[in-house]
Each structure stands twice: as C-alpha cells, then as structure tokens.
Amino acid sequence: MSVFAIVFALFGGVGSVLGPILGGIALYVLYEFIGISSPQYFQLIYGVLIVFLTLFLPGGLASLVEIFRRRLPGSRGGIAASPGSGGHEPISVGAGAADGSDE
C-alpha cells in the first residue's frame, strides 16, 4: 500500500502539497474509466502514462497547473497585456524616429 503514495507523488509532482493530491485524484479517475471497463489494459496505460509524465512533465500534473496559471490574464509572468493598456503598446509622439535619427 505504501507504493501508492509514491506513485501518487510521482504522477502529481513532488514539488508541492498539491501534487500528490492531484496524482491521487487523476489515478482514481483513470481507474474508474479504464480499470473497470477493461482491466487487462489498465496496467499498460498506467505504465505508459507514468513514462510520458516522467519524460515530458518532470514536475508532474502540478506543473500543468502552474503553466495554466501563468497563462491566465492578470497573472504575474503571463502572456496577457497589462490591464488598462487594451493590448496596445504606447505611442510616443514627437520623440523622433525609432532608430534615434530625427527626420
């Protein structure tokens, strides 16, 4: 039974408290959908998912939460424009050309 705690942490991510919780929920949902309908393939799919998560998401599922959080508008370090700017860059008037020469 203690191996489940390690697998939950591996699947969810060991860098935070949220990781093992997400891993446990995800593996429970995976078992409910795949394990009950086709138990002969559950271990195969389970193993493949662990290998892919280890290779492509070393931070586990918790790193996905952090990635999505950074992409939300208004979050720090996100890709969204700052509030009030309307998504446009400010235009400087009368400052000359962008290359520094006065035309």
C-alpha positions as CSV (number, residue, x, y, z in Angstrom):
1,M,0.0,0.0,0.0
2,S,2.9,2.5,0.6
3,V,3.8,2.2,-3.1
4,F,0.6,4.0,-3.9
5,A,1.7,7.1,-2.0
6,I,5.0,7.1,-4.0
7,V,3.1,6.7,-7.3
8,F,0.6,9.4,-6.5
9,A,3.5,11.8,-5.7
10,L,5.3,10.8,-8.9
11,F,2.2,11.2,-11.0
12,G,1.1,14.5,-9.4
13,G,4.5,16.1,-8.7
14,V,6.7,16.1,-5.6
15,G,7.4,19.8,-5.5
16,S,4.2,20.8,-3.7
17,V,1.5,19.6,-1.5
18,L,-1.0,19.8,-4.4
19,G,1.0,17.3,-6.5
20,P,0.3,14.1,-4.7
21,I,-3.4,15.1,-4.2
22,L,-3.7,15.8,-8.0
23,G,-1.9,12.5,-8.7
24,G,-4.3,10.5,-6.4
25,I,-7.4,12.1,-8.0
26,A,-6.1,11.6,-11.5
27,L,-5.2,8.0,-10.9
28,Y,-8.5,7.3,-9.3
29,V,-10.4,8.8,-12.2
30,L,-8.2,6.9,-14.6
31,Y,-9.0,3.6,-12.8
32,E,-12.7,4.4,-12.8
33,F,-12.8,5.0,-16.5
34,I,-10.3,2.4,-17.8
35,G,-9.7,-0.1,-15.0
36,I,-13.3,-1.1,-14.6
37,S,-14.2,-1.3,-18.3
38,S,-11.0,-3.0,-19.5
39,P,-8.8,-4.1,-16.6
40,Q,-6.5,-6.0,-18.8
41,Y,-5.2,-2.8,-20.4
42,F,-5.2,-0.7,-17.2
43,Q,-1.7,-1.5,-16.2
44,L,-0.4,-0.9,-19.7
45,I,-2.0,2.5,-20.0
46,Y,-0.9,3.3,-16.4
47,G,2.7,2.5,-17.2
48,V,2.7,4.4,-20.4
49,L,1.3,7.5,-18.7
50,I,3.9,7.3,-16.0
51,V,6.7,7.1,-18.6
52,F,5.3,10.0,-20.6
53,L,4.8,12.2,-17.5
54,T,8.3,11.4,-16.3
55,L,9.8,12.4,-19.7
56,F,7.6,15.4,-20.7
57,L,6.4,16.7,-17.3
58,P,9.0,16.0,-14.7
59,G,7.1,18.3,-12.3
60,G,4.1,16.1,-12.6
61,L,0.5,17.2,-13.0
62,A,1.1,20.1,-10.6
63,S,3.4,21.7,-13.1
64,L,0.5,21.8,-15.6
65,V,-1.5,23.8,-13.0
66,E,1.4,26.3,-12.8
67,I,1.7,26.5,-16.6
68,F,-2.0,27.3,-16.9
69,R,-1.9,29.8,-14.0
70,R,0.9,31.7,-15.8
71,R,-1.1,31.9,-19.0
72,L,-4.3,33.4,-17.3
73,P,-4.9,37.1,-17.9
74,G,-3.8,39.2,-15.0
75,S,-1.3,36.7,-13.6
76,R,2.3,37.6,-13.0
77,G,4.6,36.4,-15.7
78,G,1.7,35.7,-18.1
79,I,1.4,36.5,-21.7
80,A,-1.6,38.8,-21.4
81,A,-1.3,42.5,-21.7
82,S,-1.4,44.6,-18.6
83,P,-4.9,45.8,-17.5
84,G,-5.8,49.2,-18.9
85,S,-3.4,49.0,-21.9
86,G,-6.0,47.4,-24.1
87,G,-3.4,45.2,-25.6
88,H,-1.6,48.0,-27.4
89,E,1.8,49.4,-27.0
90,P,2.0,53.1,-26.0
91,I,2.9,55.5,-28.8
92,S,5.5,58.2,-28.1
93,V,4.7,61.5,-30.0
94,G,7.4,63.9,-31.0
95,A,10.3,61.7,-29.9
96,G,11.8,61.3,-33.4
97,A,12.2,58.1,-35.3
98,A,12.7,54.7,-33.6
99,D,16.3,54.4,-34.8
100,G,17.3,57.6,-33.0
101,S,17.6,59.9,-36.1
102,D,15.4,63.0,-36.3
103,E,13.6,63.0,-39.6
